[in-house]
Amino acid sequence: MKRFFSRSDSGRSDLLKANVIVLVFVLAHALVCLALHDTKIGDGIFLTCLTIAMVFVLIQYYKASFDVFLGLSFLSCFAGFYIGTEGAGLLERWVPSWGVWINTIVTMLTTEFLGQVIILLVRKDWHVGGKQQ
């Protein structure tokens, strides 16, 4: 398993592995949303922790610095909350009968979007200080 999370010289292979990481977190977000959305405890804190974990794993995979992790985690949590809340409200106006599935679908789409943005930002090594372009 450790070999899977190590980068290679192939950009395509690395991108595929990063997308598998995002897919795992998309599925985890969906399961948490389905299981906990309508409970007393709610799903908010668990989805936030999963989002931070996804950012951490992607940052570790691309060997970015800790300050990049902090910034992207902060932005991802706020963006995820806002996009998820507004997206669910919009979808609920279109198909109000879907119930918790609305939240699950929007959570999955939001997680995928955030994961792809993070991959786009960190895969080109822009975060490495002193690198000449």
Secondary structure, 3 states (H helix, E strand, C coil): CCCCCCCCCCHHHHHHHHHHHHHHHHHHHHHHHHHHCCCCCCCHHHHHHHHHHHHHHHHHHCCCCHHHHHHHHHHHHHHHHHHHHHHHHHHHHHCHHHCHHHHHHHHHHHHHHHHHHHHHHHCCCCCCCCCCC
